Amino acid sequence: MFQSRGHRITLVPPVYLNVVELNRVSRFKYLGHWVSENLMDKRTLRESAGKTINALRIQYNNAFRVLLGLPRYCSASGMFEAVHTDGFHAVLTKESCLVAKLYAWQLK
């Protein structure tokens, strides 16, 4: 059973499968995604965001390797150190701070 916003289900009749009562759970995994009673699961969102960030990091590193003419197996941290530039996470942090500052400025 799924809950709607503001309505909590308190009385749930038992469900049986071949005369065996099934346990009620608050969430379950289906096709690799977590489904919760309120259909909002932060775990799935965090996992998806983490996978997306990792894919972007790999593409960022590979693009730099191509620009510098380096092979794919070279160290990303060594590559950024050699050319004195920021790596993916440093750029992501700086951009996040910039967005936060712009948002705070708009609220004033």
Buried (B, 14 or more C-beta within 10 A) or exposed (E): EEEEEEEEEEEEEEEEEEEEEEEEEEBEEEEEEBBBBEEEBEEBEEBEEEEEEEEEBEEBBEEBBEEEEBEEEEEBEEBBEEEEEEBBEEBBEEEEEEEEEEEEEEEE
